[in-house]
Amino acid sequence: MALSTVSDVKSVIGVDMSSADETAITNIFIPAVDAAIKNYLGYELEYTSSISETLDGTNEEEFYTKAAPIVAVTSVTEDAVALTEGNDEHFVVYKAEGRVRKTNNKRWSTIRLQNVTIVYSAGYSDSEATAEDIPKDLKFISAKGAGKMFVTAAALSAQQPTGEVKTHNADTSTDANFNLVRQESLGDYSATYESIPNLLNEGILNEMDMRVLSKYKRQYFTSASILD
C-alpha cells in the first residue's frame, strides 16, 4: 500500500486525468515520492504484517527496527534464546519510534554478528484495522509530490503535437514544439516562461516538505557523560 492514492493526487492538484495517466501516477510517480520520503526518514513506513529482521549485537541498550511504527512484536531472540516483553522481563518496545530497549539497564549482547532476531508487524495503513492510519501530512506530501511530477509531464506534453514525437534525425518532415525560450519581449511587453527541463531536475522533496517530515525522523540520544 502506498502513502497516497490517485484520488489523493487528483484532490491536491484539482484536475481529472486519463486512465493512462492514472496508471503512471500509481506505478511511477507515487512510488518515487514515497521512496524519497522513506529515504529521508531512514525507515519503512508502509504496513507489513510480518517482518523478520536479524541484527548484529552491538553492546547497546537499544536498537531501532527498519520499519515503524511497530504494531506488534511476535518474538525476539538473542543468541537463540527467546526473550519476553515487559518492564520486569527482558525488553520493552517504543512502538511509535520503532525502538526496542533492554530493561534493567542491561544491554544487547556484546558485539556479535546476526545474533538478535525480531519478528514483528509495523507501518501505517488505512485498511489494516490494527495499524495506525497514514498521517494526513505524510499523505499530502506523497500526493503533492506525485502531482508535481504529473503537472511537469503534462506541461511538457501539452507543447507537443498529437501523435509520436520524433527527433529530426528520425523525421525531418514533422514539426515538434519544444519551447525552450526562457524569456521574450516585444516592445513594452515581456514574458518569462517556466523552464520545464529545470522542473524535471528539481528534487522530489523540497525544503518545506522536509520541515514537515522532520517530526517523523528518529531521535538518537547521547548520554551527557559522553558530551563532557
C-alpha positions, 0 to 999 in steps of 0.5 A, a space after each residue: 500500500 502506498 502513502 497516497 492514492 490517485 484520488 489523493 493526487 487528483 484532490 491536491 492538484 484539482 484536475 481529472 486525468 486519463 486512465 493512462 495517466 492514472 496508471 503512471 501516477 500509481 506505478 511511477 510517480 507515487 512510488 518515487 515520492 514515497 521512496 524519497 520520503 522513506 529515504 529521508 526518514 531512514 525507515 519503512 513506513 508502509 504496513 507489513 504484517 510480518 517482518 523478520 529482521 536479524 541484527 548484529 549485537 552491538 553492546 547497546 541498550 537499544 536498537 531501532 527496527 527498519 520499519 515503524 511504527 511497530 504494531 506488534 512484536 511476535 518474538 525476539 531472540 538473542 543468541 537463540 534464546 527467546 526473550 519476553 516483553 515487559 518492564 520486569 522481563 527482558 525488553 520493552 518496545 517504543 512502538 511509535 519510534 520503532 525502538 526496542 530497549 533492554 530493561 534493567 539497564 542491561 544491554 544487547 549482547 556484546 558485539 556479535 554478528 546476526 545474533 538478535 532476531 525480531 519478528 514483528 508487524 509495523 507501518 501505517 495503513 488505512 485498511 489494516 484495522 490494527 495499524 495506525 492510519 497514514 498521517 494526513 501530512 505524510 499523505 499530502 506530501 506523497 500526493 503533492 509530490 506525485 502531482 508535481 511530477 504529473 503537472 511537469 509531464 503534462 506541461 511538457 506534453 501539452 507543447 507537443 503535437 498529437 501523435 509520436 514525437 520524433 527527433 529530426 534525425 528520425 523525421 525531418 518532415 514533422 514539426 515538434 514544439 519544444 519551447 525552450 525560450 526562457 524569456 521574450 519581449 516585444 516592445 513594452 511587453 515581456 514574458 518569462 516562461 517556466 523552464 520545464 527541463 529545470 522542473 524535471 531536475 528539481 528534487 522530489 522533496 523540497 525544503 518545506 516538505 522536509 520541515 514537515 517530515 522532520 517530526 517523523 525522523 528518529 531521535 538518537 540520544 547521547 548520554 551527557 557523560 559522553 558530551 563532557 
